Amino acid sequence: TKPVQDRPTLFFEIIQRKGAKSFGKGNFKALFEAIEREQALRGNL
């Protein structure tokens, strides 16, 4: 992608996982199922 600003920028994202025992457990399955639902609604599953 192209920069939004006229000068180089750097972006840091800090994610706190306090008390979490896994990282994103179930997120991929939920994302896949949501994509399939949207495709089914459009008729291109």
N, C-alpha and C positions, 0 to 999 in steps of 0.2 A: 504494500500500500504506500501511498505518498504521504509525506509528513503533513500534518495540519498546520503547523507553525512554519515560519520562514527560517527557523534555525533548528539544528539537530536537538532532539529531546530524548530523554531516557525515562522509562516508566518502570517502577517497582511495584509489585503487588505482594502484600504479605497476607498469608492465610493462616489463621489461628485454628488449630484442630484440637482444642482443649477437650479432653475426655473422649476423643474419637478413637476407636479401635481399628478403623479401616479408612481408606481414602476413596470416597465416591462409591461405596458399595451399593450396587443396584442402580446407579445413575445411568450406566450404559444401557441396561435393559429397559429402563423407563424411557430413555431417549429414543431407542429403537422402536418401542411400542407406540410412542407418540408420533413418530414419523410414519409408521404404518397406518395409524388411524387417519392422519391427514391425507395420505395417499389414497386410502379407501374412500374418503369423502370426495376426493377429486375424481375417483374412478380410474386411477392409474397404479393400482397396487400390483 
